[in-house]
Amino acid sequence: MADLIGYEAFDMQGKKLGGITGFSDNTAQLLVEISGGLLVPFIKPVLVKIDEAQKKVILDWSED
């Protein structure tokens, strides 16, 4: 997971959520920390794609 720090996170519509700054575990699941204080579950229904070539992660997530 540490190799994803620095990647950019985007939602399904292509909106940039921020940069990945770290990971934390809340005992129920792993969370990805995104710049600006956003915490998103790092689980299969939310994690859509990791694009290593472009250093970005696509998440099924909305800030609304």
Phi, psi and omega in degrees: 000325183300334180289348177272349177296128184102343176292157175265141179254135180231151174275181183295337180270000179091005178283131180288125177271331181141185179268146177284123183251346179170188180223150175217159182242122180259025183071331177274324183195164176281137178245141173263131179266124181245139182313142183096002176090009180281130174245126184233134176301131181261069183232162188307314180297333181269319180281111183268313186203143170247118180255097183292327181296320182260002180053054178219157179236134178257126182239142173273081188211143177234137178283351182291000000 
